[in-house]
Amino acid sequence: MKSPAAAPVEWCVTHGLVAYAEASNRMAERVDAIAAGKARELVWLLEHPALYTAGTSAKAADLIEPERLPVYRSGRGGQFTYHGPGQRVGYVMLNVRARWGDVRAFVSALEGLIIEALGSLGVEAHTRNGFVGVWVARQEGNRPRQDKIAAIGVRLRRWVSSHGFSINVAPDLSHFAGIIPCGIREDGVTSLAALGHGVGMDALDRALRTAFECRIGPTCETPEGPPGAVYPLPGTPPPPPGAGVGAGPAGVPGVS
């Protein structure tokens, strides 16, 4: 749903790997500024070093290999998920009350723009009743299956959203074996690369922006670059396994 009266949303793409704690801090600062009317809404696209995050509904038993990667507690809705190089993370900071008035309508809008973006790249994706996120259907021998290609987890603070979505472009899918992704045991995860689509991050970013402008509203370039953070260069070592557990700014959880 578009909001014709709303100002353009700033659109920022950060190249290289962004430390999770740094991104969380900058996101919280931006959310407060948006809520106070001191900053525009923002969509921030980035990649993280390899790590796991635990949402507000995460169960300890779903962290199968706790020493495999760093684990961060997150205020977003949802359970455990993996972030890492080759995965596009989108942090979406919007005034949900002004645009939708309902968090589930907001989540549905995120699902819709991801499906539209993937469709423009030749990937047929869909939602599933009773689940949050975006899926693709495929055959495994004679058995049809549903694999998740995009996860969504959000939270609201003063009706301004944070966190958002992640889309698997060409990540190391083996790291999903260290968790029960999103608490779903029956189905798998996939990526554009695993599906045989040689789509790069830049092409996905363009598709996402086009879909956002079509379905939600206009965008503009961030005038001062990324949201005030100093970002590590690609190859910066991540923190040791277990670092960051319990960390994460407080807020009102969204949906899982």
Buried (B, 14 or more C-beta within 10 A) or exposed (E): EEBEEBEEBBBBBBBEBBBBBBBBBBBBBBBBBBBEEEBBBBBBBBBBBBBBBBBBBBEEEBBEEBEBBBBBBBBBBBBBBBBBBBBBBBBBBBBBBEBBEEBEEBBBBBBBBBBBBBBBBEBEBEBEEEBBBBBBEBEEEEEEBBBBBBBBBBBBBBBBBBBBBBBBBBBEBEBBEBBBBBBBEEBBBBBBBBBEBEBEBEBBBBBBBBBBBBBBBBBEEBEEEBBEBEBBEEEEEBBEBEBBBEBBBEBEBBBB
